[in-house]
Amino acid sequence: MTGTALTWQQLRDLKRPEFEDAGDGWHEVSGRADADRVRTDKAMTAKLRDTQDSESAKAALARLERLSRNYEYIHTESGLVRTTLNGLAAELADPQRELTQALEEAAGLKFTVHEDASISYPSAVVCGNPQFGETGEKKVPSGTAQGSSRFPLESNPGLNGDPGFDYNPNPIREPQ
């Protein structure tokens, strides 16, 4: 099975309630199938078994039992589809909320998020960090940081490929 990664735009625009609504539709299908199974077992199969005793009645009973198993299958599978849709909607809630928050923060900082997930940031004037031997103010030029297709929990290489953080007065920059 090959899959396509969900882009940040698709995650941003995702309408999770539509998954939940579809799940509710599958729940209705599941409920109807279960009710039909019960009706088949009680109203048809039981009455036929209690009132008839012939080869044709036995054949009809076998078919009704198969119909009952089919309704049970529909009931179970529809329930699984509902669970999957509701689970997907729940699993995407936090990432979608975090993305929305990140996009709002980026807009507040006057960053531009591009379709390829790269981010452009404006120039800034920053104070030097005495810890690094920097004094006074300096202008940090604007630029663009490339997007990443890494998964959120993968390690992020810092200086010299070692995990960690890299100090830079500019809010976003590419690793060296």
Buried (B, 14 or more C-beta within 10 A) or exposed (E): EEEEEEEBEEBEEBEBEEBBEBBEBBBEBBEBBBEBBEEBBEEBBEEBBEEEEEEEEEEBBEEBBEBBEBBBEBBEBBBEBBBEBBEBBEEBEEBBEEBEEBBEEBEEEEBEBEEEBBBBBBEBEBEEEEEEEBEEEEEBEEBBBEBEEEEEEEEEEBEEEEEEEEEEBBBBBEEE
